[in-house]
Amino acid sequence: MTRTPLLPLDWEGGRVWIKAECLQRGGSFKLRGAINRLLQLSEAERERGVVAFSSGNHAQGVALAARSLGIAATIVMPADAPAVKRDATLAAGAEIVAYDRETESREAIGARLAAEKGAVLVPSFDDVDVIEGQGSVGVEIRAQLGMAADKVLVPCGGGGLSAGIALALPEAEIVTVEPEGWDDMARSLEAGEPVPVREPAPPTRCDALQTKLVSPLTLGALAEAHARGLWVSEPEIERAIAFAARHLRIVAEPGGAVALAALLAGKAGPVSERTVVVVSGGNVDPALYAGILAAQAADARRGG
Amino acid sequence: MTRTPLLPLDWEGGRVWIKAECLQRGGSFKLRGAINRLLQLSEAERERGVVAFSSGNHAQGVALAARSLGIAATIVMPADAPAVKRDATLAAGAEIVAYDRETESREAIGARLAAEKGAVLVPSFDDVDVIEGQGSVGVEIRAQLGMAADKVLVPCGGGGLSAGIALALPEAEIVTVEPEGWDDMARSLEAGEPVPVREPAPPTRCDALQTKLVSPLTLGALAEAHARGLWVSEPEIERAIAFAARHLRIVAEPGGAVALAALLAGKAGPVSERTVVVVSGGNVDPALYAGILAAQAADARRGG
């Protein structure tokens, strides 16, 4: 596991901090939760292997964690997952079972495989050990900041990372950020109970954040912490991706850039030099990434 | 100053380490040498300000270091310097004096400005304090690796970074890497004395490495360390830029990517988990960067 850097960003005459979790092994924070979960397995469970379903980042996290512990991993992945994520999962030594996102249930397939092999299913967020593992991001933030954070902006899919950070940094205001139309965590926090995404949910580049229902576990931890939720638009996300490349020299994937997008769009409210923005992943299809950067560079040229 | 991360890279069944100095404040290692030099100034010298000439990264390093110490900075910069570097230098509060790279001597302009203002000239590499400051990269590598490095591949312009690392890590083999046709350090190390670039030098994207003559100071330190030099082609550099984005999630500028390019091209010789590759900077024009990534993504698609 890499202790990812906390990078300073000059902002509005002051400074905020970027937790660059895209620099984690496997390109996202997911390795943290996966390792913590796998470390809880008994010897017998290790031998039967693990199963996970994931659009990509959790897949890589589980595959890398399993390889490092000598455990076999099978990953259930949508057939339209980014090739960059599929290839990396294979490279980490996992077996992939593809499914159709529109017609099949990944939960059912994952459960069937787990039953067939006697393998343990590693959930991507609805699990105490996974949430605690993601919380190591918060532990590092506290150590690297050298003082209490006042606000942490976190990209949110199922809420594992946000909940983990909320548990690790109880003094901080936690702000979850989701793509437009996928703000089920924001609405669940407002409602005080899990509220699913409104169907049909709009298309989004944020393949890592396409969860349609949060879990009582992550929602509970975030509600307890009085977290609140924001959403950002696709153009705001694309601007954040280009900003991250130019001003931070890091590659952010769409889902990883949403919290930075909220900051740049002025949606984050007051910030300070104790504010942290998490960039949670950087696994983006190379052609898509080049296209976003080219369009943003052309926009900037026209604008100035 | 940021303690930049040492990122693991799976390589040929093992692992090497990437020192991601593109994540430094100002987007390159140059802040390190500039701060160390400015910290040597007397109170009277601080008041008269500093002058530097630079194609960009040293400019940003001096501007940021000067601002952090409350010192006025004037930067002599080629008129065709990347806008991304010029803008960042202005944003850091420095004054810029532009010159024509083909017809004017930046050394003469810098010296004249220094004389007029009584300001101290901060050299980009030919200075003991600057070299020692860059050497802090080596000090960090030693601490982060937790053991002695066996080989360090370093992008080389004037040789300040390479020489600083050689002084900090006397146990390591130092390999300087330069763009094709700009391998004056490699040839100087072979000759045992400064040998200029052969004119006309070919065009290169590596604006940060276009020095035509190394200094006796940097050459001396590297020769003492038995360093050797390599060169890489422009296509090799572009492949390394795309590789860095995809597999390391960092933005490397052309000059910052040459050492990684040497590794990828198989020019680095035997490597181990004690080998470190320095990515020295990430300040690249956004449109150029997008273009390189798009071409590389199209190549990869055709190739596989």
Interface residues (C-beta under 8 A of the other chain):
Chain A: T2 R3 T4 P5 L7 P8 D10 A20 C22 L23 R25 G27 V84 A91 A242 A245 R246 L248 R249 I250 V251 G282 N283 P286 A287 Y289 A290 G291 L293 A294 Q296 A297 A298 A300 R301
Chain B: T2 R3 T4 P5 L7 P8 D10 A20 C22 L23 R25 G27 V84 A91 A242 A245 R246 L248 R249 I250 V251 G282 N283 P286 A287 Y289 A290 G291 L293 A294 Q296 A297 A298 A300 R301
